[in-house]
Amino acid sequence: MTVPERSWVEISLSAIAENYRAVANLVGPDVVIAPVVKADAYRHGAIEAGRVLEAEGAQWFAVSNTSEGLALREGGIQARILVMADFPEASALGFTPVVHSLEAIGRVARGAPYHLKLDTGMGRLGTRASRHEIVAAVAAHPPEGLMTHFATSADYIGSQTAEQIAAFEETLAALRKAGIEPRYVHCSSTIPIAYGRREAWHNMVRPGMAIYGYVSPARGDAPPRQLRVRPALTWRAAILDTKDVPKGARIGYGGGFITPRAMRIGILSTGYADGLPHHWRAPGRVIAAGQWAPILGAVSMDLTTVDLTAAAHSKPGDFVTIIGRDGDLIQDAQQLARDAGTISYSLLCGIHPRVRRVYVP
Ligand SMILES: *Cc1c(COP(=O)(O)O)cnc(C)c1O
């Protein structure tokens, strides 16, 4: 007997490949793409995504830490691996570490490549040393790459990104003047790629979210989006039970939700232990049989209750769509995140490993 799946994600490998090609077409052949596959490729599966991307021509990957790099190697990935948020000793494992302070350059294996990160204003990782200090410190072991990361690249109202670019250019110019030419120069994640901030592309880009099919909306007077991608992940859950409840029935923990009318409700076999946001409630909704089914009451650990009145023929064993398309309706991670007071990145990365992944072409 096969037991039906309780909650699962379907990941389209062709969507990942197409999204990579869309980035490649936009940035052109002179810009190297280092797809970001940290957090298990934003939960799409780093090895599976990595294999597809490598087959598409990716010669670099960016991860957060060495265990993510080792997982890629165990999965047969041969490309260069940039480790963005770990220690410079990662060089001894054959990875290319990002080095965040001038002192740490000495901890990179002798002669091994490293990328130096500048904190140009994000206030996170990266050196804040002056360009003179940087030029002096790297002379004996120059970096293969120079990079920074933007704090507010979607914001076309403020000037922080322009200031960060200016600070980065100053250091890059000082290095060049001293005869040091980093082979890879990179600042851009998805948003500066997608909105065509070309002055920030240099010769390498680090797209994460775009590869999985999302570009966050920009604020202010942004140029038109130049990148077209589509979400690679569909998230579904089974209906465990359905029933009719009268007007005035309390639903779920806390008893705070009271049905305003008689309703057909469905109890889904998924909850916050799978990564649904606990704060997801009306206007949050799933799609059942091509109809919207609003969330009722609080999401529980393993269960979530929805209003199936509009999809009254749904029965136990049917599935609902949490993220993805069903019939004419689509819900994507950005919509769901907005309803739940979170962001699409956190939502995708929060999909628990117990939610089985199914790969589809
Ligand atoms: C996560 C990350 C990226 C990718 O960001 P997206 O917005 O997903 O494209 C790029 N660079 C650094 C340093 C990151 O931490």
Ligand as a Chemical Component Dictionary entry (heavy atoms), coordinates in Angstrom:
data_LIG
# 
_chem_comp.id                   LIG 
_chem_comp.type                 NON-POLYMER 
_chem_comp.pdbx_formal_charge   0 
_chem_comp.three_letter_code    LIG 
# 
loop_
_chem_comp_atom.comp_id 
_chem_comp_atom.atom_id 
_chem_comp_atom.alt_atom_id 
_chem_comp_atom.type_symbol 
_chem_comp_atom.charge 
_chem_comp_atom.model_Cartn_x 
_chem_comp_atom.model_Cartn_y 
_chem_comp_atom.model_Cartn_z 
_chem_comp_atom.pdbx_ordinal 
LIG C1 C1 C 0 22.716 35.556 -0.628 1  
LIG C2 C2 C 0 23.711 36.419 -1.296 2  
LIG C3 C3 C 0 23.611 36.677 -2.668 3  
LIG C4 C4 C 0 22.408 36.289 -3.498 4  
LIG O1 O1 O 0 21.344 37.183 -3.247 5  
LIG P1 P1 P 0 19.982 37.112 -4.066 6  
LIG O2 O2 O 0 19.245 38.321 -3.664 7  
LIG O3 O3 O 0 19.312 35.855 -3.658 8  
LIG O4 O4 O 0 20.348 37.096 -5.508 9  
LIG C5 C5 C 0 24.658 37.366 -3.261 10 
LIG N1 N1 N 0 25.718 37.789 -2.529 11 
LIG C6 C6 C 0 25.822 37.583 -1.209 12 
LIG C7 C7 C 0 27.004 38.098 -0.469 13 
LIG C8 C8 C 0 24.819 36.904 -0.540 14 
LIG O5 O5 O 0 24.909 36.698 0.780  15 
# 
loop_
_chem_comp_bond.comp_id 
_chem_comp_bond.atom_id_1 
_chem_comp_bond.atom_id_2 
_chem_comp_bond.value_order 
_chem_comp_bond.pdbx_ordinal 
LIG C1 C2 SING 1  
LIG C2 C3 SING 2  
LIG C2 C8 DOUB 3  
LIG C3 C4 SING 4  
LIG C3 C5 DOUB 5  
LIG C4 O1 SING 6  
LIG O1 P1 SING 7  
LIG P1 O2 DOUB 8  
LIG P1 O3 SING 9  
LIG P1 O4 SING 10 
LIG C5 N1 SING 11 
LIG N1 C6 DOUB 12 
LIG C6 C7 SING 13 
LIG C6 C8 SING 14 
LIG C8 O5 SING 15 
# 
